[in-house]
């Protein structure tokens, strides 16, 4: 995955790719497309519609939506000024943009529940590593207008089923609740009380966050902060009755769906907008190394109001495409083999006429839905055969002057080397027949 593992040499200085921003070459793109198409199909089966939002937004949206004190906003955003001096940021995630679109298009006026999904690139200026990139991709889903626990469970199940459908067999779901209303504030107070006497032992970032946002200390990866985490108060103990009931119902719905999960009071998520249910899915096989989080999400009932809309419950998740592709076995996203035909042109005397005829035949076959390879350099016949073999064509049409004059071409089956003359107007039917015989329908 990614350029860092491709073993290729970097381009000349000034024209190489940005570290952590990778090309996907044609040989790899089939797996990406298979994954994206499967996600789309699965979301549509769950009644979701696709939303596409712009790649960048006004910086304010992310600062207010995700939280100034989160790593994403404080350290990782690609922010720049447009020509008018407005601050823009490449989207680091999809949720804030989806909420902005929900508000801007007054979706709440339509009544009912909105179910949206998205697929696309996100940008975070993190230190590149296996499974951690600066341009990465997410597939995600968001639901607006349903505050009940059933939709939380349905989303956890959707995400988990998708992960396992990719053949990722060691995925683990962990769920927790952050409570609602002032639970987070009360928890922040409890954390402050716990961390204040320990301040000197914390990382500099966490020392600052004791006052500004102590929940973030629990999310820190600094060794000194991790060491003090075990003794910190647990949020579960502060949950009010309503929040507790909501969480219990999420868990019992997951039981009914047969979705395996673990309640883990230590997860808090890296973004500030969450309330009540939160969850993470990790790959425990070790394939991903340190970046084992395949995805996560949860409820963010306060965000729409915080961004200027009327109070509307919301819940969603996102999964990292690159990490899914690393964790999924090769075979589970293999593209089906497509049978194809090559077209050759051979003639020394009237090359232009024969080559143009070859192009026209290729076009006719393609119009009938057949995949056609043609080496438009039209070198020696041997070379054209080599090209056909390299691309894995099953048969080849050989166009020559004499044959054209007689209204025929040669059709050669490349595995058996059988060759037959075929009337010009029967080419599509014959090629279709040969390809079907060699194991697959055209296209
Ligand atoms: P997140 O946990 O920040 O959540 O990201 C979700 C997933 O995106 C991660 O678990 C990981 O697989 C992938 N990811 C994040 N950063 C990188 C990176 N630098 N390189 C590669 N993959 C990465 C969100 O983004 C929330 N918007 C999810 C959500 C939707 N919550 C509610 N609705």
Boltz pocket constraint, residues with backbone or C-beta under 6 A from the ligand:
constraints:
  - pocket:
      binder: B
      contacts: [[A, 92], [A, 93], [A, 94], [A, 95], [A, 124], [A, 126], [A, 131], [A, 132], [A, 133], [A, 134], [A, 136], [A, 137], [A, 138], [A, 140], [A, 141], [A, 142], [A, 270], [A, 271], [A, 281], [A, 293], [A, 294], [A, 295], [A, 296], [A, 297], [A, 298], [A, 315], [A, 316], [A, 317], [A, 318], [A, 319], [A, 320], [A, 321], [A, 322], [A, 323]]
      max_distance: 6.0
